[in-house]
Amino acid sequence: MRKSGSVSAIGVMASILLSGCIPAGAPRYAPYSRPAPQPSRQPAPASDRVSTLPAPPPAWEARPVTADAVQVPSSIYTVESGDSLRRIANKTGAGSEAIARANNLHAPYTIYVGQHLTIPGGRYHRVHAGETGIAIARAYGVPWDQIIAANDLEPPYTLRTGQRILIPGNKPMTVAERAAAFNLDIEDIVTGGEPAAAPHEKPAKPTASPTRVLPATTPVRPPAHMRGDFIWPVRGKILQGYGPGKPGNRNDGITIGVPLNTPVEASASGVVVYVGDQVPSLGGVVILKHGDNYATVYGHVSRILVQRGQSVKQGQVIARSGDTGLADNPELHFEIRKGRDPVNPVSKLPQG
């Protein structure tokens, strides 16, 4: 799976302090290696179908994005009375975070009347309520990890309504070319699957009930901090370890051989942020977030027993194992991730 100015000081005796409240940037990450895109699959045979609870499609399908980015020229802006970075972003069409980075501004993002700010040019997409990083990446045919890097987005990579994000590249692409350029993987779902909240909308509070069905575009509030350690989701032989595998392939987790319909347990307490089978190679997938930017991934399952937005306890059965996707045998694909980075699960699981 894949991975991917200066402030001109003006000596003004009566300066007005102005600031904009925006998140700080984060370091860029090198791309992960990933398998070559798989061809589109035909409808799954009965043995490969995934049983799920009733639920809407994921947000990136329920709320597609229109590729209406604005091309903003590079320029120099002189700060006026009443300005904030958000207001300057609205005036120029550039992103407030991009303006801060271009001018080496850091929290609390103080600016002064008469100050000259570099406005970085490029294609800027304005985020609307319910949009996801995945849908934005798909609309422009640009990998989501490249958008993360271009905008120095930091965990948990949540977009906000009204935010302007820089879209790398400017080569015109047809609809077919954009679709062909996008290949959904687990990293996309973990970092770009959560919808942007509408103004004044609060993320949904997790509930233990599997009967609540959230609208696809309602964001979910993940735990702030992880409690305890990880446990094995199943017990069985490790068929493929973490790291490089077949030529051109990499396993971002471990593959554990288990009989069909083996109970799959939550490796740690957390909140369900994804259920479905949109990643063809993994078939049925459940993703939990645990706090402190940790997430776990459970793939190749045949039956999903939880809902997006549901809180689960460590050891709770969340699915039944299967041989869905491109599994060679009944098995469970299991990942632990810290932000965008996969972690060798064996290093986090009890030994013996």
N, C-alpha and C positions, 0 to 999 in steps of 0.2 A: 504494500500500500504506500501511497505517496506521502511525501511530506509536502513545500515551497514555502547664508542668511545672517544673516546676522541682523541684530537690531540696531538701527541707526539712532544713536542717542542725540537728542536735540536739547540744547541747554535752554530750557524755558524756566524762568523763575517761578511762575505760578502754574505749576503742572497739576492737572487733574488726574488722579489715579483711577484707572479703569481696569476691570478684570472680567474674564469670561470663565465660566465653570465648565471644563471639559476634562475627560479622562487623560491621564498621562500616557505617553507612548510606551512601547515595549520593544525589546530587542528582536531583530529578525531571526528567523530560523532557516536553516538549510533545508531544501526539499527532501522528503522521504522518497526512497525508491518504491516503486509499485509495479504490480504485474501489468502486462500489456492489456489494454481494454478488451473485454470479452465481447463477442458478437451478441447481438440481441437474441434473447432466447424465445423459443416458442412457448405457448402456454404450458405450464408445468403439468406433468403427468400426475395422476391421483396420488402416487406415493411421494411426490415431491411438494405437494401443496402444504401450506402452513395454516394451521388452525389458529385464529385469533379471536379475541373478544370484539363485539361490535364497536367500531371506531371510525372516525372520518379519515380521509387520506392525510398524509403529512402536510405540514404548512407550506412547503415549497411546491406542492402540487395544487393545494387548495387556493393558494394566493400567488399566482404567477406574476412575474415582474415585466414591465414594459421597459425596453432598452431606450430610455429617453435622456441619457446623460447629456449634460451641457459642456461644451468645449470652452474652457476658461483660458484666456491668454495670460501669460506671465506679466506682472506689472508691479509697480510700487504704489502703495496706498499710504496716505498721510492721515493719521488718527485725528478724529474730530471729537468735540465735546459730546458726551453721551454714548460714545462707541464702546462696544465690548467685542470680543472675538466672534461671538455668535452673530452680532449685528454686522460686523465687517464681512463675515462669511455670507450673510444674506445679501449684502450689497454687491459683493464681487462674484458670488457663485462658487467660490472655492470652499473647501472644508475647513472648519475652525481648527481641527486637529492638525491639518496640513499646514495652515498658517503658523501655528505655534511651533511646529517642527522646523519650518523654514527659517524662523527667526530666533531659534534657540530659547523660546519662552517655556518656562516651567511653572508649575503651580506656585502661587495662585494666579499666574498669567496676568501680571500687572502690565498695563500699557499706559502711555502718556499722550496727552494732546500734543500734536505736532510731531509725534514719532513716525518715522518712515518704516513701513512693514513690507517685506517682500511677499507678494502673492504668487504662490507656485501655480503654474499653468498645468492643464491636463483635462481629462474627461472626469466629470464629477456626477455621480448618481445621488439623488436625494432620496433617502430611505422613507418609505411610507409604512403606515401601521400594518402589521401582519407580515411584512416582507422578511425573508430570511437570507442569510449569506448564500445558501445553496441556490435559491431562486435568482439572486442577483448574478452569481457566477454563471449560471445556466443561461440567463438572458443575454449576457455579453460574450459567452464562449470563452471565458477566462477562468482558469482554475481558482478555486476559493483560496487556496494557500497563497497564491500570488497576490490576491487582494489583501489578505491579512498582512503580508510582508510590505506591500506598497503603502499601507496605511498604519503600519506599526501597531496593529490592534493587539490588545493584551487580554489574557484570560479574565473573564469567561467568554470573551469575544461577542458579547451581546450588543446588538445594534439598537440605536434609539431612533424613534420617529423624528424626521427632520435632519438627521445627520447626513452630511455630504461625504461620500467616500470616493476616493480616487480609483478609477478603473484603469489598470495598466494597459498599455498598447493603444493604438488608434487605427489599426488596419480594418477597413470595412469588411464585414462578414455577412454572408447570407444566413437565413434562418437555419438551413440545413447544415452549414458550416459551424454555426454556433452550437447546434445540438451535438454534432459529431465531436466537437472539441471538449465537451463536458463529460466527465466520467465520475459518477458518484462513488465515494468510498466512505469508510468508517470515520476517518478524520473529518471529512466534510460534515457528517451528521453530528459528531461530538462538538465541533466548534462553530458550525454554521447552520444548525438545524432549528435553533430557537427563534420564534418570530419576534419582531420588534413590537413593543407595547405601544398601544395608542396613547395619545396625551392623557395624563391623569389615570391611566389604567395600571392597576397593580397586578403583578404576577399571581397566578392562582396558587393558593395554599395547598400543599399536598394533603391527600386524604388516604386512609388505609383501605377504603372501599374500592373494589374493582368495578363497581357498577356505574360510577360517575364517568360520564363521557364529556371531555372538554372539547370545545370548538378548536379546530386545527390552528387557528391564529391566536389563541390565548396562550401567552407565555406562562411557563411554570417556574415557581420559585425553588431553586435547588438549595440543598443544605449549605450553610456557610462553612462548617467545619466537619471533618470526618471524625467518627467515633470508633475507637478500637482499631483492630487490625483486620487483615483479609483472611478468609478461610477458603479451602478448596470448594469450588461449586459442585464438583462431582469427584468421585474416586475412580481412577482407571489408569491404564497405561498411557504414557505420553507418546503419541505416534509421531509428532513433529515438534521439535523444540523451537524456542524463540530465535529469530535471526534469519540469516540467509538460508534458503532452501534450494528448490530446483532452479536451474539457470534462469536468471531474469526475475526471480521471485524472492519475496521476503515475507516471513511470518512475523507479524507484529504482536503475536501472542503465542499460545501453545495449543496444540490439538490433542485432545484426550479421547481415547477410545472407550466407549461405553455402550451397553445394550440399548436398543430402541426403547423409547419411553422412560428412560431413567430420569428421576426427578432432578432438576437443575436448581440449585439453591443460590440465593443472593450471597455473594462473597463478602459483602459488608452492608450495613444498613444504608439506605439512601432513597432516592426518588427516581422513578422511571421517567426517562426523557424521550425514549423512542421504543416503539414496537413495530415490526413490519418485515417486509422482505424486498426492500428496494435495492439492496446490494446483491445482485444475482449470485455471485460466487459464494456468499455465506448463507443464502436461503433465509430461514427465519432468524431474526435478530432481536435481542432485548439489550438496551443500553441503560445503565444506571449511573447517576451522579451521586457522589458521596460527600462533597465538600472539600475544601482545600485544593480544588481543581482536579481531584481524582475522579475517574470514571472507569466502569468495567463494562465489557462487551461479551455477550454470549451468543454464539452463532451456530448455524446448522440445526436449530431446534425445530421440532415438528409441531409443537403446540405451545402457544403463548398464553399465560394465565394471568397477566397483569395488564394494566392500562397506563397510558401516558398520564403523568401527574399523580400516580399512586405512590404512597410511601411504603417501603418494605423494610422488614427487619432482617438482620443477618441470619442466614440459614433458612429463610422463608423460601418455599418452592415457587419459582417464578415462571418455569417453563418445563417442557419435557423434551428430552434429547431426540435427535432424529438424524436423517441423512440428506437433508435438504440442501439446496444450492449445488455446489460442485464437490460435495463430500464424497470420498471414495467408499466410506463405510459409515455405519452409525458412529457418530463422534460429536464432541463439543469443541468449538473454537472459543478460546477464552483469552481476553486481553485485559490488562490494566494500563490505563493511560493517566499521565500527569500533564494537564493542559493538552498541547498538541503532541507530546512525546509519548510513544509507547514505552512501557517499562517491562522488563523480563518478569513475568508473573512469578516464576519460581523463586526469585529473590525476595518476594513479598509474602509468600505463602508459608505455612508451617512446614517444617521438615520432619520426615519420619512418619 
